[in-house]
């Protein structure tokens, strides 16, 4: 098994971690590597992904939809960064979007429900977690009503992340109403022999009538009811609502991605996608839809401020000013999946960190980098770039908490600002570089997101939209405790030792 690890694994850190597990716990390590050691997504699944992708590409060619465009619209210093995504995903840069950053669950839920209620043709949803409590029930009711009035509705949810949903009456209610509910990457004892059960679909995307899209860290979860027993506070998420009247847009790319993911799940879905693609024509769609801004339809919550509701434990949650709609946004969709798109988001992130000139600000709930990414951050700080890392003070994973802490010493010594958020589990995943570039989506700064999960990020190149994300990060910083190097060095030696031991296994977390 050691020879297998050394031969197959390209990442040295991963190899060392697995060899350590094998020789520390031989029987456990042997079985664990067989089940979890390599990113096997299954031969049949991979074939269906390829077939679904070819179907979508053939349809795009027939309808004259060009997805890999827009490089010339970018400043010269970002064309190479963008090309990384285009090369591996086939998705380029799209202009002329209206975008709005939604920073609290009420505005996200209300906007989503309003858009579902006005949908005319099709709704596509893809989530890691669907948790049928609280305001999620209102979304489910709106979906059911949409299906009953003739809107084609699909929801793809991860089999593991949405386990409680697939065993709920709400699941049955949606199917009874005519909503197509799909399980992403279903697990089972027999399936585990042929593919890894911990490779998950971590994407969060909504597309309505191909012109309205939602993307971000936000699962279909009401934070007032989700994981309250973890004692880390409410989850705090963000989403971007994007609209466009262009024939090609971010929402078009989102629709292509979700349709491909649904089609790849099983043969019946693939056959249905084949039938749909053969009969699809863009001419059937109204090319000048009525798309209203969120602020014109959703009631503004008190004084133009979006409030996080009072937590059940009585703690006061943060309030962020409601963001305006930004027009003319230039952006690129970057999906990643194991064995399909290489490590496209990881490569993009490392590249933009190395080319940063002034500032880097990262918000992530889970921070477990590899040596290359950690080195990029420390090198940036040493050459004078202001590097800020915003992470929750407490997270819902014991091992991740300690693995993260093992990196703090070298980051602080290099001059990286580490801000520990005290207002709950900050679940937003945002990277802002030099005030003119942003990565926004589902990707945590850990190896699971970069190498194992199906993820999606939105690269934003318009400074006005980047500024909204940056201002949201500034509000988070006002609710943080800043970690000092001297304070961190005074920790007990046993605590430092434990963190460093856990760090040995960080490539596997």
VMD Tcl script that draws the C-alpha trace (Angstrom):
set ca {
  {0.00 0.00 0.00}
  {2.94 2.32 0.64}
  {4.12 1.74 -2.92}
  {0.61 2.51 -4.16}
  {0.51 5.79 -2.19}
  {3.94 6.89 -3.41}
  {3.12 5.98 -7.01}
  {-0.36 7.50 -7.27}
  {-0.39 10.55 -5.01}
  {1.02 13.71 -6.63}
  {0.81 15.85 -3.50}
  {3.74 15.14 -1.16}
  {1.80 16.30 1.90}
  {-1.02 13.87 1.12}
  {1.48 11.05 0.59}
  {3.21 11.67 3.91}
  {-0.11 11.88 5.75}
  {-1.31 8.55 4.32}
  {1.99 6.81 5.03}
  {1.78 8.08 8.62}
  {-1.73 6.68 8.96}
  {-0.69 3.33 7.41}
  {2.21 2.80 9.81}
  {0.47 4.20 12.90}
  {-2.77 2.23 12.43}
  {-1.97 -0.43 9.80}
  {-5.33 -2.22 9.50}
  {-7.39 0.98 9.78}
  {-5.05 2.79 7.41}
  {-5.17 0.00 4.82}
  {-8.99 -0.05 4.77}
  {-9.24 3.74 4.92}
  {-6.96 4.17 1.91}
  {-8.92 1.62 -0.10}
  {-12.15 3.54 0.61}
  {-10.93 7.15 0.77}
  {-7.38 7.35 -0.53}
  {-7.98 8.29 -4.16}
  {-10.65 10.55 -5.70}
  {-12.62 7.83 -7.49}
  {-15.94 9.20 -8.71}
  {-16.91 6.01 -10.49}
  {-16.35 5.05 -14.12}
  {-20.03 5.17 -15.05}
  {-20.53 8.56 -13.43}
  {-17.49 9.96 -15.22}
  {-18.78 8.60 -18.55}
  {-22.17 10.24 -17.96}
  {-20.45 13.54 -17.13}
  {-18.55 13.36 -20.42}
  {-21.69 12.47 -22.38}
  {-23.76 15.22 -20.74}
  {-20.99 17.72 -21.44}
  {-20.81 16.73 -25.11}
  {-24.61 17.05 -25.42}
  {-24.55 20.55 -23.95}
  {-21.62 21.59 -26.13}
  {-23.32 20.28 -29.28}
  {-26.49 22.16 -28.37}
  {-24.49 25.34 -27.73}
  {-22.81 25.03 -31.12}
  {-26.17 24.51 -32.83}
  {-27.69 27.53 -31.09}
  {-24.56 29.67 -31.63}
  {-23.92 30.00 -27.90}
  {-20.24 30.73 -27.30}
  {-19.19 29.97 -23.72}
  {-15.41 30.49 -23.94}
  {-15.46 34.19 -24.84}
  {-14.63 37.54 -23.28}
  {-10.86 37.45 -22.71}
  {-10.44 40.71 -24.61}
  {-12.81 42.45 -22.18}
  {-10.39 42.02 -19.28}
  {-7.46 44.18 -18.19}
  {-4.22 42.68 -19.43}
  {-3.09 41.71 -15.92}
  {-6.10 39.39 -15.42}
  {-6.24 37.66 -18.80}
  {-3.83 34.93 -17.76}
  {-5.76 34.31 -14.52}
  {-9.00 34.04 -16.45}
  {-7.45 31.68 -18.98}
  {-6.84 29.09 -16.24}
  {-10.59 28.78 -15.73}
  {-11.46 28.88 -19.43}
  {-8.94 26.19 -20.32}
  {-10.28 23.64 -17.84}
  {-13.99 24.47 -17.77}
  {-14.71 25.93 -21.21}
  {-16.38 28.94 -19.57}
  {-15.13 32.43 -20.33}
  {-15.94 35.95 -19.21}
  {-19.41 37.45 -19.61}
  {-20.24 41.19 -19.43}
  {-23.26 43.37 -18.64}
  {-24.73 41.79 -15.52}
  {-26.76 43.36 -12.77}
  {-25.56 41.98 -9.44}
  {-26.47 42.50 -5.82}
  {-24.77 41.11 -2.73}
  {-27.24 39.62 -0.24}
  {-25.76 39.45 3.24}
  {-28.48 38.02 5.49}
  {-30.84 35.03 5.36}
  {-34.03 37.12 5.25}
  {-33.05 38.98 2.08}
  {-31.84 35.76 0.43}
  {-34.99 33.83 1.28}
  {-37.34 36.68 0.36}
  {-35.60 37.34 -2.94}
  {-35.56 33.66 -3.81}
  {-39.25 33.20 -3.01}
  {-40.21 36.31 -5.00}
  {-38.26 35.08 -8.02}
  {-39.80 31.60 -7.77}
  {-43.27 33.13 -7.57}
  {-42.69 35.08 -10.80}
  {-40.96 32.23 -12.70}
  {-42.57 31.40 -16.03}
  {-40.66 28.46 -17.56}
  {-37.98 26.66 -15.59}
  {-36.30 26.62 -12.16}
  {-33.00 24.80 -11.58}
  {-31.62 24.42 -8.04}
  {-28.47 22.72 -6.80}
  {-27.55 22.60 -3.10}
  {-25.27 20.68 -0.78}
  {-27.73 20.94 2.13}
  {-31.50 21.22 2.03}
  {-32.74 21.36 5.62}
  {-36.57 21.48 5.75}
  {-37.08 23.83 8.71}
  {-38.01 27.50 9.09}
  {-37.97 29.65 5.96}
  {-36.82 26.68 3.88}
  {-40.41 25.45 4.12}
  {-41.56 28.68 2.43}
  {-39.19 28.01 -0.48}
  {-40.49 24.44 -0.74}
  {-44.07 25.72 -0.77}
  {-43.21 28.26 -3.49}
  {-41.53 25.54 -5.58}
  {-44.57 23.28 -5.24}
  {-46.88 26.11 -6.32}
  {-44.63 26.91 -9.29}
  {-44.66 23.29 -10.45}
  {-48.44 23.12 -10.13}
  {-48.88 26.18 -12.35}
  {-46.74 24.59 -15.07}
  {-43.17 25.74 -14.34}
  {-40.61 22.98 -14.84}
  {-38.81 22.67 -11.49}
  {-35.67 20.66 -10.71}
  {-33.77 20.47 -7.44}
  {-30.48 18.54 -7.15}
  {-29.33 17.97 -3.57}
  {-26.31 16.12 -2.21}
  {-27.23 12.70 -0.88}
  {-25.17 13.05 2.31}
  {-25.52 16.77 3.00}
  {-29.31 16.60 2.48}
  {-29.87 13.23 4.17}
  {-32.65 14.55 6.43}
  {-34.40 16.15 3.46}
  {-34.56 12.91 1.45}
  {-36.19 11.22 4.44}
  {-38.73 13.99 5.02}
  {-42.34 14.57 4.13}
  {-41.27 17.77 2.32}
  {-39.36 15.65 -0.21}
  {-42.48 13.61 -0.89}
  {-44.60 16.76 -1.06}
  {-42.35 18.27 -3.75}
  {-42.45 15.15 -5.89}
  {-46.22 14.94 -5.51}
  {-46.49 18.54 -6.71}
  {-44.48 17.70 -9.83}
  {-41.04 18.95 -8.82}
  {-38.18 16.77 -10.13}
  {-36.01 15.96 -7.09}
  {-32.59 14.43 -7.80}
  {-30.04 12.88 -5.41}
  {-26.47 13.89 -6.13}
  {-23.79 11.24 -5.66}
  {-25.93 8.70 -3.75}
  {-24.07 6.51 -1.27}
  {-24.39 2.88 -0.31}
  {-22.32 -0.06 0.89}
  {-21.98 -1.55 -2.61}
  {-21.26 1.84 -4.22}
  {-18.43 2.41 -1.71}
  {-16.47 -0.43 -3.31}
  {-16.27 1.42 -6.63}
  {-16.18 5.11 -5.71}
  {-15.40 7.32 -2.74}
  {-18.44 8.12 -0.65}
  {-16.88 11.30 0.78}
  {-16.64 13.06 -2.60}
  {-19.57 15.44 -2.30}
  {-21.45 17.95 -4.42}
  {-20.83 21.15 -2.47}
  {-22.29 23.56 -5.05}
  {-25.04 26.10 -4.33}
  {-26.72 27.47 -7.45}
  {-30.20 28.64 -8.42}
  {-31.21 29.53 -12.00}
  {-34.67 30.88 -12.82}
  {-35.80 31.20 -16.46}
  {-32.11 31.32 -17.48}
  {-31.97 35.04 -16.66}
  {-31.88 35.16 -12.85}
  {-29.18 33.37 -10.87}
  {-28.10 32.95 -7.26}
  {-24.65 31.77 -6.14}
  {-22.75 31.83 -2.86}
  {-22.12 29.96 0.38}
  {-25.83 29.85 1.21}
  {-27.39 26.38 1.48}
  {-31.17 25.97 1.52}
  {-31.02 26.26 5.29}
  {-32.59 28.61 7.83}
  {-29.69 29.32 10.25}
  {-32.07 29.75 13.19}
  {-32.76 26.01 13.09}
  {-29.54 24.53 11.70}
  {-26.85 22.89 13.89}
  {-27.85 24.81 16.99}
  {-26.40 22.00 19.15}
  {-22.85 22.73 17.93}
  {-22.62 25.82 20.17}
  {-20.86 27.93 17.52}
  {-23.69 30.40 16.90}
  {-25.77 30.82 13.78}
  {-24.22 30.24 10.39}
  {-23.60 33.49 8.51}
  {-23.74 33.26 4.74}
  {-23.80 35.46 1.66}
  {-25.17 35.12 -1.86}
  {-25.09 37.13 -5.07}
  {-28.20 37.59 -7.17}
  {-27.31 38.16 -10.81}
  {-29.50 39.03 -13.79}
  {-28.77 39.67 -17.44}
  {-30.65 40.35 -20.66}
  {-27.71 39.14 -22.77}
  {-28.10 35.94 -24.80}
  {-24.94 34.67 -23.07}
  {-24.39 35.34 -19.39}
  {-23.32 33.91 -16.05}
  {-26.83 32.52 -15.59}
  {-26.57 30.73 -18.96}
  {-23.33 29.13 -17.72}
  {-25.02 28.23 -14.42}
  {-27.90 26.59 -16.26}
  {-25.46 24.56 -18.34}
  {-23.61 23.44 -15.21}
  {-26.73 22.38 -13.28}
  {-28.21 20.61 -16.30}
  {-24.96 18.69 -16.79}
  {-24.85 17.73 -13.09}
  {-28.44 16.47 -13.18}
  {-27.87 14.56 -16.41}
  {-24.77 12.84 -15.01}
  {-26.55 11.33 -12.01}
  {-28.15 8.32 -13.72}
  {-29.04 6.88 -17.12}
  {-32.67 8.04 -16.96}
  {-31.53 11.62 -16.34}
  {-29.02 11.37 -19.17}
  {-31.71 10.11 -21.56}
  {-34.04 12.93 -20.46}
  {-31.26 15.48 -21.02}
  {-30.62 14.03 -24.49}
  {-34.31 14.40 -25.37}
  {-34.38 17.92 -23.94}
  {-31.26 19.04 -25.79}
  {-32.51 17.66 -29.11}
  {-35.74 19.63 -28.78}
  {-34.26 22.79 -27.28}
  {-34.10 26.01 -29.21}
  {-33.20 29.39 -27.83}
  {-35.86 30.92 -30.11}
  {-38.56 29.50 -27.86}
  {-37.42 31.80 -25.08}
  {-38.47 35.40 -24.66}
  {-35.30 37.38 -25.22}
  {-36.42 40.51 -23.37}
  {-37.72 39.23 -20.05}
  {-39.07 41.43 -17.30}
  {-36.45 41.31 -14.55}
  {-37.02 43.55 -11.57}
  {-34.36 44.49 -9.06}
  {-34.70 42.91 -5.65}
  {-35.10 46.24 -3.87}
  {-38.17 47.07 -5.97}
  {-40.01 43.88 -4.95}
  {-38.74 42.82 -1.55}
  {-39.64 44.87 1.50}
  {-36.57 46.64 2.83}
  {-35.89 45.54 6.38}
  {-35.81 48.52 8.74}
  {-33.81 51.60 7.86}
  {-32.20 50.10 4.76}
  {-30.24 47.71 6.95}
  {-30.30 43.92 6.64}
  {-30.44 42.45 10.14}
  {-29.42 39.00 11.22}
  {-32.16 37.91 13.62}
  {-31.53 37.42 17.32}
  {-29.85 34.09 17.98}
  {-31.63 31.59 20.20}
  {-28.86 31.88 22.79}
  {-29.52 35.63 23.06}
  {-26.30 36.80 21.40}
  {-26.57 39.89 19.25}
  {-25.87 39.21 15.58}
  {-24.39 41.67 13.12}
  {-26.19 44.15 10.88}
  {-24.89 44.97 7.41}
  {-26.16 47.88 5.26}
  {-28.26 46.67 2.34}
  {-26.17 46.64 -0.82}
  {-27.34 48.41 -3.99}
  {-27.58 46.78 -7.40}
  {-24.39 47.14 -9.48}
  {-24.76 47.29 -13.26}
  {-22.33 46.33 -16.01}
  {-20.56 43.62 -14.00}
  {-17.95 41.49 -15.74}
  {-17.64 37.96 -14.31}
  {-16.63 34.35 -14.95}
  {-18.08 31.09 -13.59}
  {-15.44 28.57 -12.44}
  {-16.75 25.11 -11.51}
  {-14.43 22.38 -10.27}
  {-14.82 18.63 -9.83}
  {-12.37 15.79 -9.10}
  {-11.01 14.02 -12.19}
  {-12.95 16.46 -14.41}
  {-11.52 20.00 -14.18}
  {-8.19 19.32 -12.46}
  {-7.61 21.79 -9.58}
  {-8.78 24.86 -11.42}
  {-10.01 26.94 -8.46}
  {-6.91 26.16 -6.40}
  {-4.64 27.15 -9.30}
  {-6.62 30.34 -9.85}
  {-6.41 31.28 -6.17}
  {-2.66 30.68 -5.87}
  {-2.08 32.69 -9.05}
  {-4.03 35.77 -7.89}
  {-2.31 35.67 -4.49}
  {1.12 35.71 -6.13}
  {0.17 38.62 -8.41}
  {-1.43 40.75 -5.66}
  {0.15 44.18 -5.28}
  {-1.70 45.90 -2.44}
  {-4.07 43.74 -0.43}
  {-5.60 40.28 0.01}
  {-8.57 39.64 2.28}
  {-9.88 36.09 2.71}
  {-13.05 35.03 4.51}
  {-13.40 31.29 5.09}
  {-14.96 29.07 7.76}
  {-12.34 26.33 7.37}
  {-8.68 27.20 6.83}
  {-6.40 24.22 6.22}
  {-4.03 25.19 3.36}
  {-1.22 23.15 1.88}
  {2.39 24.31 1.89}
  {2.13 26.05 -1.50}
  {-0.92 28.11 -0.53}
  {0.42 28.90 2.94}
  {3.71 29.90 1.34}
  {1.93 32.15 -1.17}
  {0.18 34.00 1.68}
  {3.30 34.42 3.80}
  {5.36 35.51 0.79}
  {2.74 38.09 -0.14}
  {2.80 39.51 3.38}
  {6.61 39.64 3.41}
  {6.71 41.63 0.17}
  {4.44 44.29 1.62}
  {0.95 43.14 0.61}
  {-1.65 43.60 3.36}
  {-2.92 40.05 3.94}
  {-5.98 39.59 6.16}
  {-7.51 36.25 7.10}
  {-11.02 36.27 8.63}
  {-12.02 32.96 10.22}
  {-14.59 32.03 12.88}
  {-13.32 31.94 16.44}
  {-15.04 28.56 16.80}
  {-15.93 26.05 14.09}
  {-18.02 22.90 14.14}
  {-15.07 20.57 13.47}
  {-12.61 19.77 16.27}
  {-9.83 18.54 13.98}
  {-10.17 21.41 11.50}
  {-10.00 23.92 14.38}
  {-6.65 22.54 15.55}
  {-5.24 21.98 12.07}
  {-5.99 25.64 11.27}
  {-4.28 26.83 14.44}
  {-1.09 25.00 13.47}
  {-0.61 27.51 10.63}
  {-1.15 30.66 12.70}
  {2.44 30.98 14.01}
  {4.10 31.20 10.59}
  {1.35 33.47 9.23}
  {1.63 35.89 12.15}
  {5.43 35.93 11.93}
  {5.14 36.89 8.23}
  {2.78 39.77 9.07}
  {-0.55 38.23 8.11}
  {-3.49 39.72 10.05}
  {-5.60 36.95 11.60}
  {-9.09 38.10 12.62}
  {-11.22 35.71 14.69}
  {-14.91 36.36 14.05}
  {-17.02 36.28 17.23}
  {-20.54 36.66 15.82}
  {-21.25 33.04 14.87}
  {-19.95 30.51 12.38}
  {-18.90 32.76 9.52}
  {-19.62 30.47 6.58}
  {-18.97 32.99 3.76}
  {-16.20 32.08 1.30}
  {-14.80 35.26 -0.28}
  {-11.40 36.40 -1.54}
  {-10.79 40.06 -2.47}
  {-7.51 41.03 -4.15}
  {-6.35 44.61 -4.81}
  {-9.90 46.00 -4.80}
  {-10.47 44.88 -8.40}
  {-10.76 41.08 -8.24}
  {-12.95 38.77 -6.19}
  {-13.52 35.02 -5.89}
  {-16.98 34.35 -4.45}
  {-18.71 31.02 -4.02}
  {-18.63 27.68 -2.24}
  {-14.91 26.98 -1.82}
  {-13.33 26.71 1.62}
  {-9.58 27.19 2.00}
  {-8.93 23.50 2.54}
  {-7.85 20.52 0.50}
  {-11.30 18.94 0.51}
  {-12.74 21.90 -1.40}
  {-9.76 22.19 -3.73}
  {-9.26 18.51 -4.57}
  {-12.29 16.41 -3.62}
  {-15.64 18.23 -3.69}
  {-17.64 19.51 -6.62}
  {-17.44 23.29 -6.11}
  {-18.17 26.52 -7.94}
  {-16.76 30.03 -7.71}
  {-17.63 33.32 -9.36}
  {-14.65 35.45 -10.44}
  {-15.66 39.13 -10.45}
  {-13.60 41.71 -12.34}
  {-15.67 44.89 -11.82}
  {-14.33 47.09 -8.98}
  {-17.78 48.40 -7.96}
  {-19.02 44.85 -7.31}
  {-15.75 43.83 -5.68}
  {-16.21 46.82 -3.35}
  {-19.51 45.37 -2.08}
  {-17.78 42.17 -1.02}
  {-14.92 44.15 0.51}
  {-17.33 46.32 2.51}
  {-19.04 43.18 3.80}
  {-15.65 41.89 4.93}
  {-15.04 45.22 6.69}
  {-18.24 44.74 8.71}
  {-17.09 41.25 9.67}
  {-13.78 42.72 10.86}
  {-15.64 45.01 13.23}
  {-16.88 41.88 15.02}
  {-13.51 40.15 15.24}
  {-10.81 39.66 17.83}
  {-7.37 40.20 16.28}
  {-4.79 37.59 17.14}
  {-1.34 38.84 18.20}
  {1.94 37.02 17.72}
  {3.03 37.53 21.32}
  {-0.31 36.21 22.61}
  {-0.09 33.17 20.34}
  {3.49 32.37 21.39}
  {2.44 32.29 25.04}
  {0.19 29.29 24.57}
  {0.96 26.13 26.53}
  {3.47 23.85 24.86}
  {1.07 20.90 24.92}
  {-1.51 22.90 22.94}
  {1.07 23.77 20.28}
  {2.19 20.16 20.10}
  {-1.36 18.89 19.64}
  {-2.02 21.42 16.84}
  {1.15 20.35 15.04}
  {0.28 16.66 15.34}
  {-3.14 17.31 13.83}
  {-1.46 19.35 11.08}
  {0.29 16.18 9.89}
  {-3.10 14.91 8.82}
  {-4.37 18.22 7.45}
  {-4.07 17.10 3.78}
  {-6.75 14.50 4.56}
  {-9.24 16.79 6.35}
}
mol new
graphics top color blue
foreach p $ca { graphics top sphere $p radius 0.5 }
foreach p [lrange $ca 0 end-1] q [lrange $ca 1 end] { graphics top cylinder $p $q radius 0.2 }
display resetview
